């Protein structure tokens, strides 16, 4: 007998694997509800809570509290920026499915990165050579894969043209980086 509570998790995992391989039907594995959106944020919020608790347990409450705004921005800025662009382009009806898939699929990146680093490390130990340049190539490859995956999700999740999906990805990523780094740079400038 199948457990109905397990079905959504297995569907999310299936959707992630399909999207990782460039299969648009993976989007059908994600729900398009506000509750599914909140559930897709839960792992990131859990990591934030764990980091804050670790900082507090080490007696560094200032550092722990200082990491909260930046981490929240990393977690929430893509959602806010993507919603506004989707709304602007008349694609807001598709946004929940897109953002739920986007949030879950971000967890593919550390897994892919770990697998690549592990493979390179094994090759290096086995005498395959390679130096720091190989790791730089892996990082660039991972960044390229992340951009492709974001483009793929925007293209198929929001039913955008190739060009609009590319503009969407650039706008969301640049907007997120600006929201994260500009306040930190301004704070540094005002302290000096």
C-alpha positions in Angstrom: 0.0 0.0 0.0 1.4 3.4 -0.9 1.7 6.2 1.5 0.0 9.4 0.2 2.4 11.6 2.2 5.4 10.1 0.3 4.0 10.7 -3.2 4.8 14.5 -3.3 8.4 13.9 -2.2 8.9 11.2 -4.8 7.3 13.4 -7.4 9.6 16.2 -6.5 12.7 14.0 -6.8 11.4 12.6 -10.1 10.8 16.1 -11.4 14.3 17.2 -10.3 15.9 14.3 -12.1 13.9 14.9 -15.3 14.7 18.6 -15.3 18.4 17.8 -14.6 18.4 15.9 -17.9 16.6 18.6 -19.8 13.2 17.0 -19.9 10.4 19.6 -19.6 7.8 17.0 -18.4 9.6 17.2 -15.1 7.7 20.4 -14.5 4.5 18.4 -14.2 5.9 16.7 -11.1 5.7 20.0 -9.1 2.5 21.4 -7.6 1.6 25.0 -8.4 0.2 26.2 -5.1 1.3 28.6 -2.4 1.8 25.7 0.0 4.1 24.0 -2.5 6.0 27.2 -2.8 6.5 27.4 1.0 7.5 23.8 1.1 10.1 24.5 -1.6 11.7 27.2 0.6 11.8 24.9 3.7 15.2 23.3 3.1 16.9 26.7 2.6 15.2 28.1 5.7 16.3 25.0 7.6 19.9 25.6 6.6 19.6 29.2 7.7 18.1 28.2 11.1 20.9 25.7 11.6 23.6 28.3 10.7 22.0 30.8 13.2 21.9 28.1 15.9 25.5 27.1 15.2 26.6 30.7 15.5 24.6 31.2 18.7 26.0 28.0 20.2 29.5 29.3 19.5 28.7 32.5 21.3 28.8 34.6 18.2 25.3 36.0 18.1 26.4 39.1 16.1 27.8 37.0 13.3 24.8 34.7 13.4 22.3 37.6 13.2 24.4 39.3 10.5 24.1 36.3 8.1 20.3 36.3 8.3 19.5 39.2 5.9 21.9 38.0 3.2 20.7 34.4 3.3 17.1 35.5 3.3 17.9 37.6 0.2 19.5 34.7 -1.6 16.5 32.5 -0.8 13.7 35.1 -1.5 15.1 37.5 -4.1 14.7 35.1 -7.1 11.1 34.5 -6.1 10.2 38.2 -5.9 12.1 39.2 -9.0 10.8 36.3 -11.1 7.2 37.0 -10.0 7.5 40.6 -11.1 8.9 39.7 -14.5 6.4 36.9 -15.0 3.6 39.4 -14.1 5.0 42.0 -16.4 5.1 39.5 -19.3 1.6 38.1 -18.5 3.0 34.7 -17.3 2.0 35.0 -13.6 -0.5 32.1 -14.0 2.5 29.8 -14.5 4.7 31.3 -11.8 3.9 28.9 -8.9 4.9 25.9 -10.9 8.0 27.6 -12.2 9.2 28.9 -8.8 8.5 25.6 -7.0 10.5 23.7 -9.6 13.2 26.4 -9.5 13.6 26.3 -5.7 13.8 22.5 -5.6 16.1 22.2 -8.6 18.7 24.6 -7.0 19.5 21.6 -4.8 20.8 19.8 -7.8 23.7 22.2 -8.1 25.6 21.1 -5.0 25.0 17.5 -5.8 26.3 17.9 -9.3 29.2 20.0 -8.0 30.1 17.3 -5.4 30.0 14.6 -8.0 32.3 16.5 -10.3 34.8 17.3 -7.6 34.7 13.7 -6.4 35.3 12.4 -9.9 38.2 14.8 -10.4 39.7 13.9 -7.0 39.5 10.2 -7.8 41.1 10.8 -11.2 43.8 12.9 -9.6 44.6 10.2 -7.0 44.6 7.5 -9.7 47.3 9.5 -11.6 45.1 11.4 -13.9 47.0 14.5 -13.1 45.2 17.8 -13.4 45.8 20.8 -11.2 43.9 23.8 -10.0 43.0 24.6 -13.6 40.8 21.5 -13.7 38.8 22.7 -10.7 38.4 26.1 -12.3 36.9 24.4 -15.3 34.6 22.4 -13.1 33.4 25.6 -11.4 32.8 27.3 -14.8 31.0 24.2 -16.0 28.8 24.1 -12.9 28.0 27.8 -13.3 27.2 27.2 -17.0 24.9 24.3 -16.0 23.2 26.4 -13.4 22.5 29.2 -15.9 21.3 26.6 -18.5 19.0 25.0 -15.8 17.6 28.4 -14.9 17.0 29.2 -18.5 15.4 25.8 -19.1 13.0 26.3 -16.2 12.1 29.8 -17.3 11.6 28.8 -20.9 9.4 25.8 -20.1 8.0 26.7 -16.8 6.8 30.2 -17.8 6.3 29.4 -21.5 8.8 32.0 -22.6 10.6 32.4 -25.9 14.3 31.5 -25.9 15.3 35.1 -25.9 12.8 36.2 -23.2 14.0 33.2 -21.0 17.6 34.4 -21.4 16.7 38.0 -20.5 14.6 36.6 -17.6 17.6 34.6 -16.2 20.0 37.5 -16.6 17.6 39.9 -14.9 16.8 37.6 -12.0 20.5 36.7 -11.4 21.8 40.3 -11.7 19.0 41.6 -9.6 19.6 39.0 -6.9 23.4 39.8 -6.9 22.7 43.5 -6.7 20.4 43.0 -3.7 23.0 40.9 -2.0 26.2 42.8 -2.8 25.3 46.4 -3.2 24.2 46.9 0.5 27.3 45.1 1.7 29.5 47.4 -0.5 27.6 50.5 0.7 28.1 49.4 4.3 31.8 48.9 3.7 32.1 52.4 2.1 30.3 54.1 5.0 32.5 52.5 7.6 35.7 53.8 5.9 
